[in-house]
Amino acid sequence: MGPAMTTKNRSVYKPFLAVGSHQGRVQIFNLYYHTPQRTFSVLNCPVTGIQWTSMYSMLVYGHTEPALTGQVRNEISYLDLTSGESVTLRKGHLSEADSPIESIKVSSLKQYFLVVFRDKPLEYWDLFTLTPLRILSAPNPITTAVEWAPANITGKIRAQHTQKTPGKGETYQQEVYLMSDIDGILYQIVAEGTTLREASRFSPETAMGMVTSISWKGDLIVIGDSDGNLSLWDTKTKKYKMLQSARGGIKQLRIGPGKGNFKIFILSHNWIEVKDMANNSELCGQLKQPFDTCEWVNPDKLCLLNLSEGWLRISDLAFLQENDVIKKEQLSTPIFCPHLMQQSKPAFLLRTLLQHHPWLERYDASSFEDVSIPSISVRREVSNSLMLIPDLYISMLNNAQFGVAERCCIASVLYGDSNEHLFWSLALYYLREFSRVRKGNLSKLDEVEPEARLKQLRSDLFVPERDAQQKITSSRECLFSPDHRSDSTEENLSSGFPGSIPM
């Protein structure tokens, strides 16, 4: 999830959600409109994590499948959403076998970021220049969890400690981060320019396991370990408290955004809980279901991601109201909607069949018996979807005057593809224009005024007059008519259901 809304960014705030894929792509969703905004191809390997650096930029990282030795090939890229530019980092290590990247943490003041590896010490980078400031060697501890101090803690010391950037005249401000090693020892590190200095060290409690996650907000530090224990530290009153749970090892925890909000989600292997730390750790909600990761959308909403099933949900803190996967819903009446097909291959195959039949002397939209489809399930799904197309559209496809171009335009209407529809509508306009020139209806295009030319084309199917407009309206009603074999309802059309006609 992108940066939280504050008083400073309220005028330009956008509720963006970034989702990575196994193909190395990053898709940006606008949660206000519930629609995808843009898709970027960033990495040459699966995306394992995304870290926002500003409202319109982020760090994307991932790695290839591990070899027998556990080594992988890591990739990190800086993505600018406004221009689409992607800058690859660690170029000298792209072809080297390395320890997998576990996470990337950006500092509160957006000056530095830390690259955390699984089996070697972390790397300390400059976010302004995207260059490494310190690459720690083997004697340094291996990091299991790390968290930067919030801006209000950093602001107390940043006015007193500054360091000039060599050769650029800019200023580095001092920041603090908390990290733990495999033995559970906590280190408080002060970062300033190229310098990393250990300020303090804390020994673990006897009942505490290996630290897996740290969250820091205001004066409260929450630490989760592999045994399912929560350690609460109040940096102002110097009080320490431990909570035990029977949910197993903690994978992730994070305190919610918003001033005075100390609700925290605790993600285990098969459970997720939300507690209010400001109200004696009161339980706000819990759900027994495996999730891969979780993120705050706003102080009242959570985003839950399940990679094995390929979906994400937006839920309230009590897990009583959430969006669901549309493919799991059973529609009361079947409708033609290629977006609801179980796989993408049948949808693309059906679209190809609707557009062109080069093996037949005469096009027939309802015939595909001569097509070689080895998969029985794909053939069955294509056949079932073809039966749901209204007869009026089948007739329009079979009697297309302008052949492939007109059928591509009709198929784009059935698939709800507005870009394809605009393209083929424009192509059909000029095809008809030049067709009339060849037949002698117009001797030269330049001799006819644009207004007169447009008047001659107004009775066309795709630049409709009254009769043609009624024909298109009746075809739209036929697609969702209860008398048709699809037996759909008008509610699906009015609600913008996937596959509705973009006219």
FIKOL-492909 format. One record per residue (C-alpha): residue number from 1; residue in one letter; x, y, z. Coordinates in nm, 4 decimals. Layout:
- nr; rest; px; py; pz
- NUM; A; X; Y; Z
...
END
This chain:
- nr; rest; px; py; pz
- 1; M; 0.0000; 0.0000; 0.0000
- 2; G; 0.1237; 0.3492; -0.0801
- 3; P; 0.2094; 0.6147; 0.1799
- 4; A; -0.0642; 0.6989; 0.4292
- 5; M; -0.2590; 1.0221; 0.3940
- 6; T; -0.1292; 1.3094; 0.6075
- 7; T; -0.1977; 1.6806; 0.6326
- 8; K; 0.1002; 1.7476; 0.4035
- 9; N; 0.0024; 1.5157; 0.1162
- 10; R; -0.3747; 1.5460; 0.1488
- 11; S; -0.4105; 1.7503; -0.1708
- 12; V; -0.2212; 1.4983; -0.3865
- 13; Y; -0.3019; 1.1756; -0.2006
- 14; K; -0.4019; 0.8724; -0.4089
- 15; P; -0.4965; 0.5367; -0.2483
- 16; F; -0.2600; 0.3320; -0.4647
- 17; L; -0.1995; -0.0376; -0.4093
- 18; A; 0.0943; -0.2100; -0.5823
- 19; V; 0.0814; -0.5843; -0.6536
- 20; G; 0.3742; -0.7839; -0.7926
- 21; S; 0.3495; -1.0944; -1.0104
- 22; H; 0.5584; -1.3998; -1.0940
- 23; Q; 0.6328; -1.2498; -1.4368
- 24; G; 0.8190; -0.9545; -1.2822
- 25; R; 0.5335; -0.7099; -1.3408
- 26; V; 0.3917; -0.4530; -1.0997
- 27; Q; 0.0246; -0.3584; -1.1261
- 28; I; -0.1038; -0.0385; -0.9662
- 29; F; -0.4626; -0.0336; -0.8355
- 30; N; -0.6626; 0.2712; -0.7313
- 31; L; -0.8659; 0.1564; -0.4322
- 32; Y; -1.0934; 0.4599; -0.4515
- 33; Y; -1.2283; 0.3502; -0.7910
- 34; H; -1.1485; -0.0226; -0.7445
- 35; T; -0.9791; -0.0305; -1.0839
- 36; P; -0.6265; -0.1058; -1.2122
- 37; Q; -0.4375; 0.2065; -1.3169
- 38; R; -0.1153; 0.0920; -1.4849
- 39; T; 0.1037; -0.2136; -1.5285
- 40; F; 0.4837; -0.2024; -1.5424
- 41; S; 0.7277; -0.4738; -1.6461
- 42; V; 1.0118; -0.4204; -1.3999
- 43; L; 1.2059; -0.7391; -1.3175
- 44; N; 1.3214; -1.0494; -1.5031
- 45; C; 1.2239; -1.2692; -1.2103
- 46; P; 0.9251; -1.3050; -0.9733
- 47; V; 0.8518; -1.0017; -0.7565
- 48; T; 0.8894; -1.0894; -0.3876
- 49; G; 0.8434; -0.7451; -0.2336
- 50; I; 0.7622; -0.3780; -0.2944
- 51; Q; 0.8644; -0.0833; -0.0792
- 52; W; 0.7169; 0.2605; -0.1481
- 53; T; 0.9604; 0.5529; -0.1342
- 54; S; 0.7101; 0.8314; -0.2126
- 55; M; 0.3599; 0.8776; -0.3492
- 56; Y; 0.4790; 0.8064; -0.7058
- 57; S; 0.7931; 0.5935; -0.6677
- 58; M; 0.8892; 0.2581; -0.5182
- 59; L; 1.1621; -0.0021; -0.4843
- 60; V; 1.0785; -0.3401; -0.6379
- 61; Y; 1.2864; -0.6478; -0.5561
- 62; G; 1.2816; -1.0181; -0.6264
- 63; H; 1.4956; -1.3219; -0.6938
- 64; T; 1.4999; -1.6369; -0.9016
- 65; E; 1.4198; -1.9845; -0.7749
- 66; P; 1.6906; -2.1033; -0.5294
- 67; A; 1.9429; -2.3597; -0.6454
- 68; L; 2.0491; -2.6659; -0.4492
- 69; T; 2.2968; -2.4499; -0.2582
- 70; G; 2.0238; -2.1994; -0.1658
- 71; Q; 2.1819; -1.9240; -0.3774
- 72; V; 1.9719; -1.7060; -0.6095
- 73; R; 2.0068; -1.4162; -0.8514
- 74; N; 1.8710; -1.0979; -0.6905
- 75; E; 1.7248; -0.7954; -0.8666
- 76; I; 1.6331; -0.4502; -0.7310
- 77; S; 1.4768; -0.1707; -0.9382
- 78; Y; 1.3658; 0.1820; -0.8615
- 79; L; 1.0354; 0.2558; -1.0395
- 80; D; 0.8993; 0.6050; -1.1112
- 81; L; 0.5225; 0.5886; -1.1685
- 82; T; 0.4932; 0.9282; -1.3386
- 83; S; 0.7403; 0.8528; -1.6185
- 84; G; 0.7484; 0.4730; -1.6073
- 85; E; 1.1289; 0.4800; -1.5828
- 86; S; 1.2897; 0.1829; -1.4087
- 87; V; 1.6460; 0.2051; -1.2735
- 88; T; 1.8232; -0.1229; -1.1983
- 89; L; 2.0359; -0.1321; -0.8827
- 90; R; 2.3236; -0.3670; -0.7947
- 91; K; 2.4064; -0.4100; -1.1641
- 92; G; 2.7435; -0.5637; -1.0841
- 93; H; 2.5754; -0.8447; -0.8870
- 94; L; 2.2974; -0.9391; -1.1323
- 95; S; 2.4756; -1.2471; -1.2632
- 96; E; 2.6223; -1.3529; -0.9293
- 97; A; 2.4810; -1.6220; -0.7012
- 98; D; 2.3794; -1.4500; -0.3809
- 99; S; 2.1750; -1.4916; -0.0644
- 100; P; 1.8030; -1.4154; -0.1206
- 101; I; 1.6761; -1.0681; -0.0339
- 102; E; 1.4326; -1.0903; 0.2566
- 103; S; 1.3146; -0.7303; 0.2712
- 104; I; 1.3940; -0.3652; 0.2013
- 105; K; 1.3293; -0.0951; 0.4612
- 106; V; 1.3146; 0.2767; 0.3721
- 107; S; 1.3922; 0.5287; 0.6444
- 108; S; 1.1253; 0.7630; 0.7799
- 109; L; 1.2849; 1.0729; 0.6256
- 110; K; 1.3314; 0.8932; 0.2893
- 111; Q; 1.7099; 0.9379; 0.2958
- 112; Y; 1.8366; 0.5807; 0.3252
- 113; F; 1.7197; 0.2262; 0.2773
- 114; L; 1.8439; -0.1092; 0.4050
- 115; V; 1.8645; -0.4283; 0.1995
- 116; V; 1.8188; -0.7288; 0.4289
- 117; F; 1.9504; -1.0693; 0.3164
- 118; R; 1.8714; -1.4133; 0.4517
- 119; D; 2.2239; -1.5417; 0.5142
- 120; K; 2.4522; -1.2378; 0.5133
- 121; P; 2.4737; -0.8877; 0.6662
- 122; L; 2.2611; -0.6071; 0.5303
- 123; E; 2.3504; -0.3310; 0.2855
- 124; Y; 2.3083; 0.0416; 0.3585
- 125; W; 2.2069; 0.2591; 0.0597
- 126; D; 2.1487; 0.6257; -0.0248
- 127; L; 1.7956; 0.6810; -0.1580
- 128; F; 1.8807; 1.0158; -0.3216
- 129; T; 2.1606; 0.8872; -0.5453
- 130; L; 2.0653; 0.5140; -0.5406
- 131; T; 2.4208; 0.4205; -0.4489
- 132; P; 2.5502; 0.1982; -0.1668
- 133; L; 2.6932; 0.3799; 0.1359
- 134; R; 2.8063; 0.0755; 0.3334
- 135; I; 2.8180; -0.2951; 0.2421
- 136; L; 2.8721; -0.4769; 0.5682
- 137; S; 3.1119; -0.7703; 0.5750
- 138; A; 3.0841; -1.1137; 0.7360
- 139; P; 3.1874; -1.0256; 1.0954
- 140; N; 2.8723; -0.8147; 1.1261
- 141; P; 2.5600; -0.9954; 1.2486
- 142; I; 2.3024; -1.1438; 1.0128
- 143; T; 1.9776; -0.9489; 1.0378
- 144; T; 1.6466; -1.1258; 1.1043
- 145; A; 1.4281; -0.8145; 1.1510
- 146; V; 1.4816; -0.4396; 1.1186
- 147; E; 1.2716; -0.1255; 1.1641
- 148; W; 1.3501; 0.2463; 1.1281
- 149; A; 1.2595; 0.4914; 1.4005
- 150; P; 0.9481; 0.7005; 1.3227
- 151; A; 0.9801; 1.0602; 1.2090
- 152; N; 0.8857; 1.2117; 1.5467
- 153; I; 1.1709; 1.0234; 1.7201
- 154; T; 1.4154; 1.1165; 1.4442
- 155; G; 1.3074; 1.4806; 1.4524
- 156; K; 1.4361; 1.5240; 1.8061
- 157; I; 1.7958; 1.4761; 1.6952
- 158; R; 1.8035; 1.5739; 1.3286
- 159; A; 1.8452; 1.9481; 1.4002
- 160; Q; 2.1627; 1.8854; 1.6001
- 161; H; 2.3421; 1.6305; 1.3791
- 162; T; 2.3992; 1.6884; 1.0074
- 163; Q; 2.6660; 1.5866; 0.7610
- 164; K; 2.7384; 1.7273; 0.4160
- 165; T; 2.7103; 1.4990; 0.1152
- 166; P; 3.0555; 1.4836; -0.0481
- 167; G; 3.0710; 1.6929; -0.3626
- 168; K; 2.7000; 1.7826; -0.3738
- 169; G; 2.6426; 2.0237; -0.0917
- 170; E; 2.3303; 1.8416; 0.0279
- 171; T; 2.2709; 1.7493; 0.3864
- 172; Y; 2.2382; 1.4103; 0.5503
- 173; Q; 2.0258; 1.3969; 0.8628
- 174; Q; 2.0770; 1.1509; 1.1426
- 175; E; 1.8326; 0.8607; 1.1699
- 176; V; 1.8031; 0.5534; 1.3915
- 177; Y; 1.7013; 0.1960; 1.3211
- 178; L; 1.6511; -0.1111; 1.5393
- 179; M; 1.7693; -0.4542; 1.4246
- 180; S; 1.8022; -0.8047; 1.5660
- 181; D; 2.0350; -1.0933; 1.4858
- 182; I; 1.9832; -1.4715; 1.4836
- 183; D; 2.0613; -1.4879; 1.8579
- 184; G; 1.7806; -1.2431; 1.9410
- 185; I; 2.0132; -0.9564; 2.0392
- 186; L; 1.8701; -0.6122; 1.9569
- 187; Y; 2.0949; -0.3349; 1.8239
- 188; Q; 2.0123; 0.0341; 1.8077
- 189; I; 2.2092; 0.1785; 1.5165
- 190; V; 2.2555; 0.5476; 1.4364
- 191; A; 2.2853; 0.6205; 1.0615
- 192; E; 2.4340; 0.9486; 0.9428
- 193; G; 2.5768; 0.9826; 0.5958
- 194; T; 2.8253; 0.7048; 0.5369
- 195; T; 2.8552; 0.6325; 0.9088
- 196; L; 2.6797; 0.3551; 1.0996
- 197; R; 2.7320; 0.3697; 1.4754
- 198; E; 2.6021; 0.1289; 1.7376
- 199; A; 2.4273; 0.3300; 2.0098
- 200; S; 2.3098; 0.0496; 2.2379
- 201; R; 2.2573; -0.3243; 2.2609
- 202; F; 1.9865; -0.5237; 2.4383
- 203; S; 2.0126; -0.8877; 2.5410
- 204; P; 1.7031; -1.1022; 2.4780
- 205; E; 1.4744; -1.2329; 2.7467
- 206; T; 1.5088; -1.5991; 2.8352
- 207; A; 1.1538; -1.6783; 2.7151
- 208; M; 1.2001; -1.4975; 2.3834
- 209; G; 1.2724; -1.6821; 2.0577
- 210; M; 1.4290; -1.5547; 1.7377
- 211; V; 1.2907; -1.2120; 1.6460
- 212; T; 1.0944; -1.2244; 1.3185
- 213; S; 0.9263; -0.8822; 1.3013
- 214; I; 0.9532; -0.5350; 1.4590
- 215; S; 0.7111; -0.2411; 1.4476
- 216; W; 0.7880; 0.1031; 1.5905
- 217; K; 0.5428; 0.3922; 1.6266
- 218; G; 0.5776; 0.6839; 1.8635
- 219; D; 0.7112; 0.5606; 2.1959
- 220; L; 0.5890; 0.2023; 2.1442
- 221; I; 0.8053; -0.0780; 2.0051
- 222; V; 0.6398; -0.4148; 1.9377
- 223; I; 0.8589; -0.7205; 1.8729
- 224; G; 0.7350; -1.0614; 1.7574
- 225; D; 0.9354; -1.3842; 1.7679
- 226; S; 0.9243; -1.7347; 1.6214
- 227; D; 0.7489; -1.8738; 1.9317
- 228; G; 0.4470; -1.6430; 1.8971
- 229; N; 0.5451; -1.4048; 2.1791
- 230; L; 0.4872; -1.0279; 2.1690
- 231; S; 0.7266; -0.7929; 2.3501
- 232; L; 0.6012; -0.4389; 2.4169
- 233; W; 0.8570; -0.1690; 2.4959
- 234; D; 0.7637; 0.1848; 2.5994
- 235; T; 1.0687; 0.3997; 2.5255
- 236; K; 0.9316; 0.6909; 2.7288
- 237; T; 0.8456; 0.5141; 3.0542
- 238; K; 1.1074; 0.2351; 3.0070
- 239; K; 0.8421; -0.0284; 3.0757
- 240; Y; 0.8555; -0.3770; 2.9279
- 241; K; 0.5707; -0.6253; 2.8848
- 242; M; 0.5452; -0.9679; 2.7209
- 243; L; 0.2305; -1.1290; 2.5803
- 244; Q; 0.2081; -1.4952; 2.4877
- 245; S; -0.0171; -1.6477; 2.2267
- 246; A; -0.0903; -1.9997; 2.1055
- 247; R; -0.1010; -1.9063; 1.7350
- 248; G; 0.2498; -2.0223; 1.6466
- 249; G; 0.5380; -1.8221; 1.5066
- 250; I; 0.4726; -1.4622; 1.4037
- 251; K; 0.5411; -1.3850; 1.0376
- 252; Q; 0.4557; -1.0155; 1.0303
- 253; L; 0.3190; -0.7400; 1.2524
- 254; R; 0.2621; -0.3715; 1.1985
- 255; I; 0.0986; -0.0833; 1.3846
- 256; G; -0.1733; 0.0963; 1.1898
- 257; P; -0.1469; 0.4484; 1.0451
- 258; G; -0.3113; 0.7567; 1.1885
- 259; K; -0.2431; 0.9791; 1.4859
- 260; G; -0.3196; 0.8078; 1.8153
- 261; N; -0.3957; 0.4767; 1.6426
- 262; F; -0.2086; 0.1878; 1.8073
- 263; K; -0.4044; -0.1012; 1.6596
- 264; I; -0.1713; -0.3720; 1.5349
- 265; F; -0.2236; -0.6739; 1.3131
- 266; I; -0.0377; -0.9958; 1.3998
- 267; L; 0.0042; -1.2381; 1.1110
- 268; S; 0.0880; -1.6003; 1.1933
- 269; H; 0.1016; -1.9031; 0.9663
- 270; N; -0.2704; -1.9851; 0.9917
- 271; W; -0.4103; -1.6919; 1.1899
- 272; I; -0.4395; -1.3163; 1.1741
- 273; E; -0.5360; -1.1043; 1.4742
- 274; V; -0.5930; -0.7327; 1.5303
- 275; K; -0.5333; -0.5891; 1.8773
- 276; D; -0.5534; -0.2400; 2.0242
- 277; M; -0.2348; -0.1786; 2.2211
- 278; A; -0.3669; 0.1519; 2.3562
- 279; N; -0.6549; -0.0311; 2.5245
- 280; N; -0.4811; -0.3099; 2.7187
- 281; S; -0.4255; -0.5228; 2.4065
- 282; E; -0.7991; -0.5593; 2.3438
- 283; L; -0.8820; -0.8050; 2.0670
- 284; C; -1.0551; -0.6285; 1.7759
- 285; G; -1.0863; -0.9258; 1.5426
- 286; Q; -0.9330; -1.2569; 1.4419
- 287; L; -0.9554; -1.4949; 1.1472
- 288; K; -0.8241; -1.8474; 1.1008
- 289; Q; -0.7005; -1.8588; 0.7426
- 290; P; -0.3516; -1.8687; 0.5887
- 291; F; -0.2295; -1.5462; 0.4277
- 292; D; 0.1085; -1.4678; 0.2752
- 293; T; 0.1226; -1.1021; 0.3698
- 294; C; -0.0932; -0.8208; 0.5039
- 295; E; -0.0894; -0.4424; 0.4775
- 296; W; -0.2819; -0.1488; 0.6203
- 297; V; -0.5079; 0.0343; 0.3731
- 298; N; -0.6269; 0.2950; 0.6255
- 299; P; -0.6835; 0.2940; 1.0032
- 300; D; -1.0020; 0.0851; 0.9551
- 301; K; -0.9166; -0.1472; 0.6648
- 302; L; -0.6651; -0.4255; 0.5924
- 303; C; -0.5430; -0.5713; 0.2649
- 304; L; -0.4913; -0.9494; 0.2773
- 305; L; -0.2938; -1.1358; 0.0081
- 306; N; -0.3030; -1.5068; -0.0711
- 307; L; -0.0438; -1.6016; -0.3341
- 308; S; -0.1364; -1.9701; -0.3638
- 309; E; -0.4904; -1.8829; -0.4803
- 310; G; -0.3928; -1.5576; -0.6513
- 311; W; -0.6263; -1.3049; -0.4877
- 312; L; -0.6317; -1.0190; -0.2392
- 313; R; -0.9089; -0.8921; -0.0143
- 314; I; -0.9917; -0.5641; 0.1564
- 315; S; -1.1431; -0.6323; 0.4984
- 316; D; -1.2473; -0.4458; 0.8098
- 317; L; -1.0684; -0.5027; 1.1394
- 318; A; -1.3334; -0.7462; 1.2663
- 319; F; -1.3134; -0.9517; 0.9417
- 320; L; -1.6910; -0.9305; 0.9025
- 321; Q; -1.7074; -0.7222; 0.5840
- 322; E; -1.4738; -0.7936; 0.2946
- 323; N; -1.4763; -0.8170; -0.0809
- 324; D; -1.4768; -1.1665; -0.2271
- 325; V; -1.3387; -1.3323; -0.5370
- 326; I; -1.5966; -1.3059; -0.8162
- 327; K; -1.5032; -1.6460; -0.9612
- 328; K; -1.6205; -1.8117; -0.6402
- 329; E; -1.9686; -1.6613; -0.6686
- 330; Q; -2.2412; -1.8735; -0.8274
- 331; L; -2.4506; -1.6586; -1.0596
- 332; S; -2.8226; -1.7294; -1.0487
- 333; T; -2.8461; -1.7089; -1.4291
- 334; P; -2.5623; -1.7765; -1.6767
- 335; I; -2.4382; -1.4843; -1.8838
- 336; F; -2.1722; -1.4426; -2.1492
- 337; C; -1.8707; -1.2960; -1.9692
- 338; P; -1.5245; -1.4091; -2.0853
- 339; H; -1.3678; -1.2513; -1.7753
- 340; L; -1.5272; -1.5239; -1.5620
- 341; M; -1.3612; -1.8107; -1.7465
- 342; Q; -1.1461; -2.0293; -1.5263
- 343; Q; -0.8401; -1.9843; -1.7492
- 344; S; -0.7208; -1.7162; -1.9884
- 345; K; -0.6517; -1.9569; -2.2774
- 346; P; -1.0206; -2.0352; -2.3546
- 347; A; -1.1030; -1.6630; -2.3520
- 348; F; -0.8302; -1.5813; -2.6066
- 349; L; -0.9211; -1.8836; -2.8187
- 350; L; -1.2888; -1.7884; -2.8293
- 351; R; -1.2013; -1.4329; -2.9280
- 352; T; -0.9890; -1.5632; -3.2153
- 353; L; -1.2731; -1.7856; -3.3335
- 354; L; -1.5135; -1.4943; -3.3318
- 355; Q; -1.2796; -1.2787; -3.5394
- 356; H; -1.1572; -1.5035; -3.8215
- 357; H; -1.2131; -1.8493; -3.9783
- 358; P; -0.9498; -1.8759; -4.2554
- 359; W; -1.0055; -2.2523; -4.2965
- 360; L; -1.3706; -2.2118; -4.4035
- 361; E; -1.4989; -2.0824; -4.7352
- 362; R; -1.7795; -1.9021; -4.5540
- 363; Y; -1.7503; -1.7694; -4.2002
- 364; D; -1.9657; -1.9410; -3.9375
- 365; A; -1.9418; -1.8060; -3.5811
- 366; S; -2.1050; -2.1095; -3.4229
- 367; S; -1.8763; -2.3675; -3.5848
- 368; F; -1.5362; -2.4663; -3.4536
- 369; E; -1.5447; -2.8416; -3.5033
- 370; D; -1.2487; -2.8298; -3.7426
- 371; V; -1.0315; -2.6511; -3.4857
- 372; S; -0.7753; -2.8712; -3.3146
- 373; I; -0.8141; -2.8201; -2.9372
- 374; P; -0.6246; -3.0943; -2.7499
- 375; S; -0.7623; -3.0042; -2.4075
- 376; I; -1.1147; -3.1358; -2.3477
- 377; S; -1.1782; -2.8863; -2.0671
- 378; V; -1.0803; -2.5915; -2.2895
- 379; R; -1.3064; -2.7143; -2.5711
- 380; R; -1.5965; -2.7565; -2.3297
- 381; E; -1.5508; -2.4078; -2.1849
- 382; V; -1.5303; -2.2486; -2.5301
- 383; S; -1.8434; -2.4345; -2.6416
- 384; N; -2.0409; -2.3341; -2.3318
- 385; S; -1.9429; -1.9665; -2.3663
- 386; L; -2.0263; -1.9669; -2.7374
- 387; M; -2.3784; -2.0896; -2.6598
- 388; L; -2.4357; -1.7886; -2.4320
- 389; I; -2.3729; -1.5289; -2.7052
- 390; P; -2.7045; -1.3724; -2.8182
- 391; D; -2.8397; -1.4712; -3.1619
- 392; L; -2.8301; -1.1107; -3.2784
- 393; Y; -2.4535; -1.0949; -3.2298
- 394; I; -2.4069; -1.4305; -3.4016
- 395; S; -2.6056; -1.2957; -3.6962
- 396; M; -2.3997; -0.9768; -3.7055
- 397; L; -2.0778; -1.1807; -3.7065
- 398; N; -2.1967; -1.4121; -3.9857
- 399; N; -2.3174; -1.1235; -4.2050
- 400; A; -2.0303; -0.8790; -4.1472
- 401; Q; -1.9994; -0.6723; -4.4663
- 402; F; -1.6417; -0.5622; -4.3983
- 403; G; -1.5122; -0.9041; -4.2971
- 404; V; -1.2429; -0.9407; -4.0323
- 405; A; -1.2344; -0.5720; -3.9351
- 406; E; -1.6063; -0.5599; -3.8572
- 407; R; -1.5970; -0.8915; -3.6686
- 408; C; -1.3026; -0.7666; -3.4599
- 409; C; -1.5093; -0.4595; -3.3701
- 410; I; -1.8077; -0.6750; -3.2687
- 411; A; -1.5828; -0.9082; -3.0662
- 412; S; -1.4365; -0.6091; -2.8815
- 413; V; -1.7922; -0.5097; -2.7830
- 414; L; -1.8626; -0.8590; -2.6500
- 415; Y; -1.5372; -0.8569; -2.4519
- 416; G; -1.5859; -0.5070; -2.3148
- 417; D; -1.2531; -0.3893; -2.4618
- 418; S; -1.2978; -0.0145; -2.5129
- 419; N; -0.9533; 0.0431; -2.6672
- 420; E; -1.0035; -0.2289; -2.9280
- 421; H; -1.3511; -0.0959; -3.0023
- 422; L; -1.2214; 0.2552; -3.0680
- 423; F; -0.9426; 0.1238; -3.2898
- 424; W; -1.1644; -0.0945; -3.5087
- 425; S; -1.4365; 0.1713; -3.5265
- 426; L; -1.1804; 0.4135; -3.6670
- 427; A; -1.0487; 0.1487; -3.9060
- 428; L; -1.4014; 0.0722; -4.0293
- 429; Y; -1.4664; 0.4409; -4.0892
- 430; Y; -1.1787; 0.4670; -4.3359
- 431; L; -1.2496; 0.1260; -4.4888
- 432; R; -1.6015; 0.2372; -4.5749
- 433; E; -1.4759; 0.5732; -4.6992
- 434; F; -1.2294; 0.4217; -4.9399
- 435; S; -1.4816; 0.1553; -5.0378
- 436; R; -1.7204; 0.4254; -5.1543
- 437; V; -1.4396; 0.5940; -5.3476
- 438; R; -1.3644; 0.2709; -5.5316
- 439; K; -1.7310; 0.2204; -5.6204
- 440; G; -1.7524; 0.5703; -5.7622
- 441; N; -1.9800; 0.7137; -5.4951
- 442; L; -1.7152; 0.9775; -5.4244
- 443; S; -1.4682; 1.0719; -5.6949
- 444; K; -1.2176; 1.2306; -5.4577
- 445; L; -1.2153; 1.2702; -5.0815
- 446; D; -1.0805; 1.6246; -5.1100
- 447; E; -1.3724; 1.7380; -5.3245
- 448; V; -1.6269; 1.6678; -5.0511
- 449; E; -1.6686; 1.8950; -4.7543
- 450; P; -1.6152; 1.7258; -4.4141
- 451; E; -1.9702; 1.8096; -4.2996
- 452; A; -2.1235; 1.6590; -4.6152
- 453; R; -1.9036; 1.3516; -4.5842
- 454; L; -2.0098; 1.3021; -4.2221
- 455; K; -2.3762; 1.3427; -4.3228
- 456; Q; -2.3423; 1.0601; -4.5721
- 457; L; -2.1971; 0.8304; -4.3061
- 458; R; -2.4494; 0.9002; -4.0294
- 459; S; -2.6722; 0.6085; -4.1280
- 460; D; -2.3825; 0.3665; -4.0773
- 461; L; -2.3994; 0.0982; -3.8074
- 462; F; -2.1071; 0.2415; -3.6093
- 463; V; -2.1999; 0.6113; -3.6605
- 464; P; -2.5702; 0.5449; -3.5948
- 465; E; -2.8749; 0.7413; -3.6947
- 466; R; -3.2147; 0.6676; -3.5374
- 467; D; -3.2776; 0.3291; -3.6993
- 468; A; -2.9232; 0.2057; -3.6457
- 469; Q; -2.9232; 0.3366; -3.2871
- 470; Q; -3.2398; 0.1383; -3.2169
- 471; K; -3.0723; -0.1706; -3.3597
- 472; I; -2.7720; -0.1295; -3.1313
- 473; T; -2.9974; -0.0637; -2.8301
- 474; S; -3.1979; -0.3769; -2.9025
- 475; S; -2.8772; -0.5782; -2.9328
- 476; R; -2.7619; -0.4556; -2.5925
- 477; E; -3.0960; -0.5473; -2.4403
- 478; C; -3.0814; -0.8863; -2.6122
- 479; L; -2.7467; -0.9655; -2.4548
- 480; F; -2.9011; -0.9406; -2.1070
- 481; S; -3.2622; -1.0219; -2.1926
- 482; P; -3.4470; -1.2745; -1.9693
- 483; D; -3.6071; -1.4209; -2.2840
- 484; H; -3.2673; -1.5156; -2.4265
- 485; R; -3.0924; -1.8368; -2.3374
- 486; S; -2.8417; -1.6472; -2.1181
- 487; D; -3.1370; -1.5467; -1.8908
- 488; S; -2.9426; -1.2547; -1.7453
- 489; T; -3.0835; -0.9546; -1.5681
- 490; E; -3.0646; -0.5828; -1.6346
- 491; E; -2.8910; -0.5366; -1.3001
- 492; N; -2.5661; -0.6819; -1.4345
- 493; L; -2.5596; -0.4241; -1.7160
- 494; S; -2.6296; -0.1277; -1.4905
- 495; S; -2.3695; -0.2326; -1.2352
- 496; G; -2.0832; -0.2302; -1.4849
- 497; F; -2.0417; -0.6085; -1.4787
- 498; P; -1.7276; -0.7330; -1.6603
- 499; G; -1.8072; -0.7874; -2.0237
- 500; S; -2.0723; -0.5134; -2.0511
- 501; I; -2.0912; -0.3241; -2.3783
- 502; P; -1.8782; -0.0034; -2.3771
- 503; M; -2.1043; 0.2244; -2.5832
END
